[in-house]
């Protein structure tokens, strides 16, 4: 009996110990707080010396959600457009320079008031700075005097470094050894050698170092709310220089350049010196045909770049993928149908450099203005709808047969124009073709984006965008497709790829598109996984 009681106590103790070990609580690390803003930098001319610039805010990723950067925390300027914010320009994840915001405006036209298209909403302006040149370290060179290990005083357990040149000159290994001196050294020590100036020393970190290190990673100065989230900001030195430059521009000068009443002696006031006004970059207005766009990212933390572009293996692979994407585009264009009419003069044509010198593209862009939008639905005019022929009052069979034959031939011709030949889609001329390949995540499937527009005579220009992804078996599967025409951009906007961008700092990229209408636009983010697209963000009001 006593043995059983001891066994029961021992078993209970072991079980309790096991339960305690199984319930050991491990404190998980605190999740990283990510504050990241994404926008689109637009310019005309050369990037280093643009003739016009503009920054369009898109989204702010904060507290695990995507917010509209154009309306998030306006105090009074939206958080993403605060002067001093530093945005890094990226091309498929690789840095291409920085843009420092200097000002922001909110353009809003009254209802029905005339004004330039695409110029409503919040937008920012700033200066571009090219990326710093990479430093190349000097090549290593072998030392002329190599140290050797010699024995000190015949004791092999105490090696010391000696000069090989001294051995070569016939000196003994102990000849180069320093003898203890009874005189104090220059440093004032008792028989100790002076400190080697080439020897590295350790220094404790000071508060000044902390301030300098935090200058480029989110420190906004004392004039900002401590609880307000921050993006990448300018350093205190750069902020001070910017304030001094701003004060210089605000100095009023008086010049005698004439005035009212043609009095040459009457002074004239100018706000700011002319030398400063000449250096200001003109603000971009509207959407010019030669406008360039690039993704801009601002993050409170400096992160390593992650390239998302997929390099082509060779020209044969590029040609094979291009042929497949063209086939997908022609099928979508055939299903959309031909739109009879003339391309409106206000239609936005392709902006890529590939079609800049194409005469057919220029001819399509400069077509005569349309008399008015045709009455059509999904590209099919009402007047071209197949109708039943009216029966002839004459009972003669021959005219009826001829009318039926004519009606059948015309219907067949219209069907052929709309749907193409029975063998496949009708051949169309595609211009401004742009094909890009991405790897949106580590080990992810190859994703391709193709854009083009048609060049047609007697019909309205059509735009097509195809997103396809590899299914892992070497076959492409269409994930997203969009087709529209120049006469109905307000109904179905033109889907234009900006680039792939990591909006969540998760090393997983999304596709950023511009949805461009006739006079307004929006920006949308799509995540593509297993050839299935998901729209994760869309800017609110068209801007």
C-alpha positions in Angstrom: 0.0 0.0 0.0 2.8 2.4 0.9 4.5 1.6 -2.4 1.3 2.5 -4.3 1.0 5.8 -2.5 4.6 6.7 -3.3 4.2 5.7 -7.0 1.0 7.9 -7.2 2.8 10.9 -5.7 5.8 10.4 -8.0 3.5 10.2 -11.1 1.5 13.3 -10.1 4.7 15.3 -9.6 6.0 14.2 -13.1 2.7 15.1 -14.7 2.6 18.5 -13.0 6.2 19.2 -14.2 5.2 18.2 -17.7 2.2 20.5 -17.7 4.3 23.4 -16.5 6.9 22.7 -19.2 4.1 22.6 -21.8 2.6 25.9 -20.6 5.9 27.8 -20.8 5.0 31.2 -22.3 7.3 32.8 -24.9 7.0 36.5 -25.4 6.7 37.1 -29.1 8.7 40.1 -30.5 6.6 43.2 -31.0 5.5 43.5 -34.7 7.2 46.2 -36.7 5.4 49.4 -37.1 5.4 50.3 -40.9 4.6 53.8 -42.1 5.0 54.0 -45.8 3.7 56.4 -48.4 3.5 55.8 -52.2 2.9 58.3 -55.0 3.7 59.0 -58.6 6.3 61.5 -59.7 5.5 63.0 -63.2 7.8 65.2 -65.3 8.5 66.3 -68.8 11.9 66.7 -70.4 15.1 65.3 -68.8 14.8 63.9 -65.3 17.8 65.8 -64.0 16.6 69.1 -65.6 12.9 68.8 -66.1 10.7 71.4 -67.9 7.8 70.6 -65.6 7.2 68.4 -62.5 4.3 67.2 -60.3 3.9 64.7 -57.5 0.6 62.8 -57.2 -0.1 61.1 -53.8 -1.6 57.6 -54.0 -1.7 55.8 -50.7 -0.3 55.7 -47.1 0.2 52.3 -45.4 -0.2 52.8 -41.7 -1.6 50.7 -38.8 -1.9 47.8 -41.3 -4.3 49.6 -43.6 -4.0 51.5 -46.9 -5.3 55.0 -46.7 -6.0 57.5 -49.4 -2.9 59.8 -49.4 -4.8 62.6 -50.9 -7.1 63.0 -47.9 -5.3 61.3 -45.0 -4.7 63.6 -42.0 -5.0 67.1 -43.7 -3.6 69.4 -41.1 -4.1 71.4 -43.3 -1.9 69.7 -45.9 -2.3 65.9 -46.2 0.2 63.9 -44.3 1.9 62.5 -47.4 2.4 66.0 -48.9 4.1 67.7 -45.8 6.9 70.0 -47.0 10.2 68.3 -46.3 9.0 64.7 -47.0 11.7 62.8 -48.9 10.5 60.3 -51.6 12.7 57.8 -53.2 12.1 57.3 -56.9 12.0 53.6 -57.8 12.1 51.6 -61.0 10.8 48.1 -60.2 12.1 48.4 -56.7 15.6 49.9 -57.5 16.3 53.5 -56.3 16.7 56.1 -59.0 17.1 59.3 -56.9 15.1 61.3 -54.4 12.5 64.0 -54.5 12.1 66.5 -51.6 8.6 68.0 -51.4 8.6 71.8 -51.1 5.0 72.8 -51.6 1.5 71.4 -52.1 -1.7 72.8 -53.6 -5.3 71.7 -53.7 -6.9 72.6 -57.1 -10.7 72.6 -57.2 -12.8 74.1 -60.0 -16.4 75.1 -59.5 -19.0 73.0 -61.1 -19.2 73.7 -64.8 -16.2 76.1 -64.8 -13.7 75.6 -67.6 -10.2 74.5 -66.7 -7.4 72.2 -67.6 -8.1 68.5 -67.4 -6.5 66.3 -64.8 -5.7 69.3 -62.6 -8.1 68.8 -59.7 -7.2 67.5 -56.2 -4.1 67.5 -54.0 -0.7 67.5 -55.7 2.8 68.3 -54.6 5.9 69.9 -56.0 9.5 69.4 -55.1 13.1 69.2 -56.3 14.8 66.1 -57.7 18.2 64.9 -56.5 20.2 62.3 -58.4 21.4 59.1 -56.5 24.8 59.3 -54.9 27.5 57.7 -56.9 28.7 54.4 -55.5 32.1 54.5 -53.8 34.7 52.2 -55.1 37.2 51.1 -52.5 40.9 51.1 -53.5 42.4 47.9 -54.7 44.3 45.9 -52.1 48.1 45.8 -52.6 50.5 43.3 -51.1 52.7 44.7 -48.3 56.4 45.0 -49.1 57.5 44.2 -45.6 55.8 41.0 -44.4 55.9 40.3 -40.7 57.4 37.0 -39.5 57.0 35.1 -36.2 60.3 34.7 -34.4 61.1 33.1 -31.1 61.8 35.4 -28.1 64.7 34.4 -25.9 64.6 30.8 -27.1 61.2 30.3 -25.6 58.9 28.9 -28.3 55.8 29.5 -26.4 56.2 33.3 -26.6 56.3 34.3 -30.3 56.7 38.0 -31.4 56.5 39.9 -34.6 59.7 40.8 -36.3 60.7 42.6 -39.5 61.7 40.3 -42.3 64.1 42.9 -43.7 66.1 42.8 -40.6 66.6 39.1 -40.9 67.6 39.5 -44.5 70.3 42.0 -43.5 71.9 39.4 -41.3 70.5 40.7 -38.0 69.5 38.3 -35.3 65.8 37.9 -34.5 66.3 39.8 -31.2 68.0 42.7 -32.9 64.8 44.5 -33.7 63.3 44.0 -30.2 62.7 47.1 -28.2 64.7 47.2 -24.9 63.0 48.5 -21.8 64.1 52.1 -21.1 64.5 53.7 -17.7 63.6 57.1 -19.1 60.0 58.1 -19.2 58.5 58.2 -22.7 57.0 61.2 -24.4 53.6 60.4 -23.1 54.6 60.8 -19.5 54.1 57.1 -18.6 56.5 55.0 -16.6 58.4 53.0 -19.2 55.3 52.6 -21.4 55.5 53.1 -25.2 53.6 56.0 -26.7 50.2 55.1 -28.1 50.2 54.1 -31.8 48.3 56.8 -33.8 47.3 54.2 -36.4 45.7 52.0 -33.8 41.8 52.2 -33.8 40.1 53.3 -30.6 36.6 52.9 -29.3 34.4 55.9 -28.6 31.2 56.0 -26.6 28.0 57.0 -28.4 26.8 60.5 -27.6 23.5 62.2 -27.8 24.7 64.3 -30.8 25.3 61.0 -32.7 21.8 59.9 -32.0 20.4 63.1 -33.3 22.5 62.9 -36.5 21.5 59.2 -37.1 17.8 59.9 -36.7 17.9 62.9 -39.0 17.2 60.8 -42.2 14.9 58.3 -40.7 11.8 60.0 -39.6 12.9 62.9 -37.3 10.7 65.9 -38.1 11.8 68.4 -35.6 10.2 69.9 -32.5 7.5 71.7 -34.5 5.7 68.4 -35.3 3.4 66.5 -33.0 5.2 63.7 -31.3 2.2 61.4 -31.7 1.9 62.1 -35.4 3.4 59.4 -37.6 6.4 60.5 -39.7 7.9 59.6 -43.1 11.4 60.1 -44.3 12.5 63.7 -43.6 15.3 66.0 -44.4 18.2 66.3 -41.9 18.4 69.3 -39.6 21.2 70.8 -41.7 19.2 70.4 -44.9 16.1 71.9 -43.2 18.1 74.9 -42.0 19.5 75.5 -45.5 16.0 75.2 -47.0 14.6 77.8 -44.5 17.5 80.2 -45.3 16.9 79.8 -49.0 13.2 80.4 -48.5 13.8 83.6 -46.6 16.1 84.9 -49.4 13.3 84.3 -52.0 10.8 86.2 -49.8 12.9 89.4 -49.7 11.1 92.3 -51.5 13.2 94.3 -53.9 12.6 97.6 -55.6 13.6 98.2 -59.2 12.9 101.1 -61.5 11.5 99.2 -64.6 8.6 101.4 -65.4 5.0 101.4 -64.1 1.6 102.9 -64.7 1.4 106.3 -66.4 4.7 105.4 -68.1 6.8 107.2 -65.4 10.4 105.9 -65.7 11.2 107.3 -62.2 8.4 105.4 -60.4 9.7 102.3 -58.6 8.3 98.8 -59.1 7.9 96.2 -56.4 8.8 92.5 -57.0 8.2 89.7 -54.6 11.5 87.8 -54.6 14.6 88.3 -56.7 14.6 87.5 -60.4 17.6 85.2 -60.0 15.6 82.9 -57.8 12.5 82.9 -60.0 14.5 81.8 -62.9 15.7 78.7 -61.0 12.2 77.5 -60.1 11.0 74.4 -62.0 7.7 75.1 -63.8 4.7 73.2 -62.5 3.3 70.5 -64.7 -0.2 71.1 -66.0 -2.5 68.6 -67.6 -1.2 65.4 -69.2 1.2 66.2 -72.0 2.0 63.5 -74.5 5.7 63.5 -73.5 5.0 63.1 -69.8 7.0 60.5 -67.9 6.0 58.7 -64.7 7.8 56.9 -61.9 6.9 55.4 -58.6 7.9 57.3 -55.5 8.1 55.8 -52.0 8.7 57.4 -48.6 9.4 55.2 -45.6 10.4 56.2 -42.0 13.0 53.4 -42.0 15.8 52.8 -44.5 15.3 49.5 -46.1 17.4 47.4 -48.5 16.2 47.6 -52.1 14.3 44.6 -53.5 14.3 44.3 -57.3 11.1 43.1 -58.9 12.0 43.2 -62.5 12.4 39.9 -64.2 15.3 39.8 -66.6 14.8 38.2 -70.0 16.9 35.0 -70.6 17.5 36.0 -74.2 15.8 37.7 -77.2 14.0 34.5 -78.2 12.2 34.4 -74.8 11.2 38.0 -75.2 9.9 37.4 -78.7 7.9 34.3 -77.6 6.3 36.0 -74.7 5.5 39.1 -76.9 3.8 36.8 -79.5 1.6 35.2 -76.8 0.6 38.6 -75.3 -0.2 39.9 -78.8 -2.4 37.0 -79.4 -4.3 37.6 -76.2 -4.7 41.3 -77.1 -6.1 40.6 -80.5 -8.7 38.2 -79.1 -9.8 40.8 -76.6 -10.0 43.5 -79.3 -12.0 41.2 -81.6 -14.5 40.6 -78.7 -14.7 44.3 -78.1 -15.5 45.1 -81.7 -14.5 47.9 -84.1 -15.9 51.4 -83.2 -16.7 53.3 -86.5 -15.9 57.0 -86.4 -12.9 59.3 -86.0 -10.6 59.4 -83.0 -11.3 62.6 -81.1 -8.6 65.2 -81.0 -8.6 65.1 -77.2 -7.8 61.3 -77.1 -4.7 60.4 -75.2 -2.3 58.4 -77.3 0.6 56.3 -76.2 3.5 58.1 -74.5 6.2 55.5 -74.8 9.3 56.3 -76.7 8.8 53.3 -79.0 6.1 55.0 -80.9 7.4 58.5 -80.9 8.6 58.3 -84.4 5.8 56.2 -85.8 4.1 58.2 -88.6 1.0 56.1 -88.4 0.7 56.9 -84.7 1.1 60.6 -85.4 -1.5 60.5 -88.1 -4.0 58.8 -85.8 -3.3 61.4 -83.1 -3.9 64.3 -85.3 -7.1 63.2 -86.9 -9.9 65.6 -87.6 -12.1 66.3 -84.5 -15.1 64.1 -84.2 -18.6 65.7 -84.8 -19.9 64.0 -81.6 -19.8 60.8 -79.7 -21.5 58.0 -81.7 -24.6 56.3 -80.3 -23.2 53.0 -79.5 -23.0 50.5 -76.7 -19.9 48.4 -76.1 -18.5 49.5 -79.5 -21.6 48.4 -81.5 -23.5 51.3 -83.2 -27.2 51.1 -83.2 -27.5 51.8 -86.8 -25.4 48.8 -87.7 -27.6 46.4 -85.8 -28.8 43.6 -88.1 -32.5 44.2 -88.8 -35.1 42.1 -90.6 -35.9 43.2 -94.2 -39.4 44.7 -94.9 -41.4 42.3 -97.1 -42.1 43.7 -100.5 -45.8 44.2 -101.5 -45.2 42.7 -104.9 -45.9 39.0 -104.9 -43.1 38.4 -107.4 -40.6 36.0 -105.9 -37.5 37.3 -107.7 -37.3 40.8 -106.0 -37.8 39.1 -102.6 -35.0 36.7 -103.2 -32.7 39.5 -104.3 -33.6 41.6 -101.2 -32.9 38.6 -99.0 -29.6 37.9 -100.6 -28.5 41.5 -100.3 -29.6 41.6 -96.6 -27.7 38.4 -95.9 -24.6 39.6 -97.6 -24.6 42.9 -95.7 -25.2 41.2 -92.4 -22.4 38.8 -93.1 -20.1 41.7 -94.0 -21.0 43.5 -90.7 -20.4 40.3 -88.7 -17.1 39.8 -90.4 -16.0 43.4 -89.6 -17.1 43.0 -85.9 -15.9 39.5 -85.2 -13.2 39.0 -87.8 -12.6 36.2 -90.2 -13.8 32.7 -89.2 -10.2 31.6 -89.0 -9.3 33.9 -86.0 -9.3 37.6 -84.9 -9.1 40.2 -87.5 -5.6 41.5 -88.0 -5.1 44.9 -86.4 -2.1 47.2 -86.3 -0.7 47.6 -82.7 1.4 50.6 -81.8 3.3 51.8 -78.7 3.7 48.2 -77.5 5.1 47.9 -74.0 5.9 44.5 -72.4 7.3 44.2 -68.9 8.1 41.2 -66.8 8.1 41.0 -63.0 8.7 38.6 -60.2 6.3 40.0 -57.6 7.6 37.9 -54.6 10.4 35.6 -53.6 10.0 32.4 -55.8 6.8 33.8 -57.3 5.6 33.1 -60.8 6.6 35.3 -63.7 4.1 38.1 -64.3 3.9 40.0 -67.6 2.1 43.2 -68.4 1.4 44.2 -72.0 0.0 47.5 -73.3 -0.7 48.8 -76.7 -3.3 50.7 -78.8 -4.6 50.2 -82.3 -3.9 52.3 -85.4 -7.0 52.2 -87.6 -8.5 54.1 -90.5 -12.1 55.1 -90.3 -12.5 53.9 -86.8 -11.8 55.0 -83.2 -8.5 54.2 -81.5 -8.8 51.3 -79.0 -6.5 50.7 -76.0 -5.7 47.2 -74.6 -3.9 46.1 -71.5 -3.2 42.4 -70.6 -1.8 41.0 -67.4 -0.8 37.3 -67.6 1.0 35.0 -65.2 2.9 31.7 -65.7 1.0 28.7 -64.4 4.1 26.8 -63.5 3.8 24.5 -66.5 5.3 27.0 -69.0 1.9 28.3 -70.1 0.6 31.8 -69.7 -2.8 32.4 -68.2 -4.6 35.8 -68.5 -5.2 37.3 -65.1 -6.5 40.7 -66.0 -7.6 42.3 -69.3 -8.9 45.8 -70.2 -10.1 47.2 -73.5 -11.6 50.6 -74.2 -11.8 53.2 -77.0 -10.9 56.9 -77.2 -14.5 57.9 -77.5 -15.6 56.3 -74.2 -12.7 56.8 -71.8 -15.1 58.3 -69.2 -17.1 55.0 -69.2 -14.2 52.6 -69.3 -10.9 54.3 -68.5 -7.6 53.5 -70.1 -5.7 51.1 -67.8 -2.0 52.2 -67.9 0.7 50.5 -65.9 2.9 52.7 -63.7 5.2 50.0 -62.2 5.4 47.3 -59.5 5.7 48.7 -56.0 6.0 47.2 -52.5 3.3 49.3 -50.6 3.5 47.3 -47.3 7.3 46.8 -46.9 6.7 43.1 -47.1 9.0 42.3 -50.1 5.8 41.5 -52.1 5.0 43.9 -54.9 1.6 45.0 -56.3 0.9 46.5 -59.7 0.1 50.2 -59.7 -2.1 51.3 -62.6 -3.4 54.7 -63.7 -7.0 54.6 -64.7 -7.1 57.5 -67.1 -10.4 58.9 -68.4 -11.2 61.7 -70.7 -10.5 64.5 -68.2 -9.9 62.8 -64.8 -8.1 59.8 -63.5 -7.6 57.5 -60.5 -4.9 55.2 -59.3 -5.4 51.5 -58.4 -3.3 48.8 -56.9 -3.7 45.1 -57.9 -2.3 42.0 -56.3 -1.9 39.1 -58.6 -1.6 35.6 -57.1 -2.1 32.3 -59.0 -3.4 34.3 -62.0 -6.2 35.8 -59.9 -6.2 39.6 -59.6 -7.4 41.4 -56.5 -7.9 45.2 -56.3 -6.5 46.2 -52.9 -6.8 49.9 -53.3 -8.4 52.6 -55.4 -8.1 56.4 -54.9 -11.3 58.0 -53.9 -12.4 60.9 -56.0 -11.0 61.2 -59.5 -8.0 63.6 -59.5 
